Amino acid sequence: MNELTLEKMKQMRLYGMLNAFATSTSSARLEPYTNDEFAAMLVSAEWDDKNNRKVERMIKNARFKYKANIEDVNYDENRNVDKNQIFRLAGCNFIKNNENIHSLILNLVTKRIK
């Protein structure tokens, strides 16, 4: 039964659900899921997988000149770059809080100059 279900998921290209279903059926879990929880877990896994593939596709199609990420930034003291502030800005909480990024950066620069 499970093999047939896995094959159907593969044919339907539901790779997130496929991986989550295979993992959950092969691992011994102490407390079983309810039907609602199991369905929610499968849908969440599929959504995450599709979203991750979309982001990967967009990055690939952007054809960036450099492959860089925030962890690669040089945080040496002589550069006066605050690692914590960079990570806070990268979290984009200023968008959720309706804050202006210009004022945040100005505060950062002002604190560095003093």
C-alpha positions as CSV (number, residue, x, y, z in Angstrom):
1,M,0.0,0.0,0.0
2,N,2.7,2.5,1.0
3,E,4.7,1.7,-2.2
4,L,1.7,2.5,-4.3
5,T,1.1,5.7,-2.5
6,L,4.7,6.7,-2.8
7,E,4.7,6.0,-6.6
8,K,1.5,8.1,-7.1
9,M,3.1,11.0,-5.2
10,K,6.2,10.7,-7.4
11,Q,4.1,10.7,-10.6
12,M,2.2,13.7,-9.3
13,R,5.5,15.4,-8.6
14,L,4.6,15.9,-4.9
15,Y,8.2,15.5,-3.8
16,G,7.8,17.2,-0.5
17,M,4.9,15.0,0.5
18,L,6.8,12.0,-0.8
19,N,9.8,12.6,1.4
20,A,7.7,13.5,4.4
21,F,5.5,10.4,4.0
22,A,8.5,8.1,3.4
23,T,10.3,9.5,6.5
24,S,7.3,9.3,8.8
25,T,6.4,5.8,7.8
26,S,10.0,4.5,8.1
27,S,10.8,6.2,11.4
28,A,9.4,4.8,14.7
29,R,7.6,7.8,16.2
30,L,6.6,7.6,19.9
31,E,3.3,9.3,19.6
32,P,1.3,8.9,16.4
33,Y,-0.2,11.8,14.4
34,T,-3.9,12.3,14.2
35,N,-5.3,12.4,10.7
36,D,-5.5,16.2,10.7
37,E,-1.9,16.5,12.0
38,F,-0.6,14.0,9.4
39,A,-2.4,15.8,6.6
40,A,-1.1,19.2,7.8
41,M,2.4,17.8,8.1
42,L,2.3,16.5,4.5
43,V,0.9,19.7,3.1
44,S,3.4,21.8,5.0
45,A,6.3,19.6,3.7
46,E,5.0,20.0,0.1
47,W,4.6,23.7,0.5
48,D,8.1,24.1,1.9
49,D,9.6,21.9,-0.9
50,K,7.8,23.9,-3.6
51,N,8.8,27.2,-2.1
52,N,12.5,26.1,-1.7
53,R,12.6,24.9,-5.3
54,K,11.0,28.2,-6.5
55,V,13.7,30.2,-4.6
56,E,16.5,28.0,-6.0
57,R,15.1,28.5,-9.5
58,M,14.8,32.3,-9.1
59,I,18.4,32.5,-7.9
60,K,19.6,30.3,-10.8
61,N,17.7,32.5,-13.3
62,A,19.0,35.7,-11.8
63,R,22.5,34.7,-12.9
64,F,24.2,36.5,-10.1
65,K,27.8,37.4,-10.8
66,Y,29.0,36.2,-7.4
67,K,27.8,33.3,-5.3
68,A,27.7,35.0,-1.9
69,N,25.8,34.8,1.3
70,I,25.6,36.8,4.5
71,E,27.9,34.4,6.4
72,D,30.7,35.2,4.0
73,V,30.9,38.9,5.0
74,N,34.2,39.9,6.5
75,Y,33.4,41.1,10.0
76,D,36.9,42.2,11.0
77,E,37.1,45.0,13.6
78,N,38.9,47.4,11.3
79,R,35.9,47.3,8.9
80,N,33.5,48.5,11.6
81,V,30.8,46.1,10.5
82,D,28.5,44.9,13.3
83,K,27.7,41.3,12.7
84,N,24.6,41.4,14.9
85,Q,23.2,44.4,13.2
86,I,23.8,42.9,9.7
87,F,21.9,39.7,10.8
88,R,19.1,41.8,12.2
89,L,18.8,43.7,9.0
90,A,18.9,40.4,7.0
91,G,16.0,39.1,9.1
92,C,13.8,41.9,7.4
93,N,11.9,42.6,10.7
94,F,12.0,46.3,9.7
95,I,9.6,45.4,7.0
96,K,7.1,43.7,9.3
97,N,7.4,46.6,11.8
98,N,6.9,49.2,9.0
99,E,10.3,50.8,9.8
100,N,12.3,52.8,7.4
101,I,15.6,51.1,6.5
102,H,17.3,54.4,5.9
103,S,16.8,55.5,9.5
104,L,18.0,52.1,10.7
105,I,21.2,52.4,8.7
106,L,21.6,56.0,9.7
107,N,21.4,55.0,13.4
108,L,23.9,52.2,12.7
109,V,26.4,54.6,11.1
110,T,25.9,57.3,13.8
111,K,26.6,54.8,16.5
112,R,29.8,53.7,14.7
113,I,31.1,57.3,14.3
114,K,30.7,58.2,18.0
